[in-house]
């Protein structure tokens, strides 16, 4: 049996935290912009840190596992 939890959690977080898809932090004209479909270097850095922090929380603190098969 293989553990698919980290794969699914990483994929979902990657899609949801893509800068400009759902929100962009920091935005170009405001602090937070929703659905702008644009990005900047600062937004990429902030979203990368958020992604890293959430992945660490899900994998190290919550120990998410999903076994298929």
N, C-alpha and C positions, 0 to 999 in steps of 0.2 A: 504494500500500500504506500502511496506517495502522499505527501502533505501538500495540498493545493491552497491552503489558507493564505500564505504569503503572496502567492501569485495573484489571486483574486483581489486581495486587499490592496496590493501595490497597483494593480491595473485600474481599479475603481478610483483610488486616490489620484493617480496620474491624470485620469480623464477629468475628474472634478476640480482639480487644482491647476489645470492648464490656465495660464494667465489670459484673461479676456474672454474665456468661454462662459463661465457663470458670473465671475466677478474679477476685478483687477485691483490689486492693492499694492502700491499706491497708484491711483489713476492719474491721468494726464491733467485733468482739470479739477478733480475732487480727490478726496482721500480714498474713497472707494467708488468704483464705477461698476455697474452691473451690465453684462451683455455687450460690452464695447467691441469685442472681437479684435482688439488691438493689444499691443504689449510694449513694454520698454525694458531696458536693462535692470532698472530698480525693481520692477514688478517680477521679473524672472528670478532675481535673487530672493525676494520676500517669499514667493511661492515655493522656491526650492527649500528654504529653511522651514516653511510650514509642512511641506511634504516629508522632509527628514524627521521632523519632530513627531508628526502623526504616525509615520512608519515605526519609529522607535517605540512609541506608546503602544501601538497595536501588537507589535511582535515581542517586545521585551516585558512590558507590564501586563498586558492582557493575555498574552500567549494564545493568539488566534490560530486555530488549526481547523482544517477541513479535509477529511479523508473521503475519497471517491473510489469506489470499486470494491 
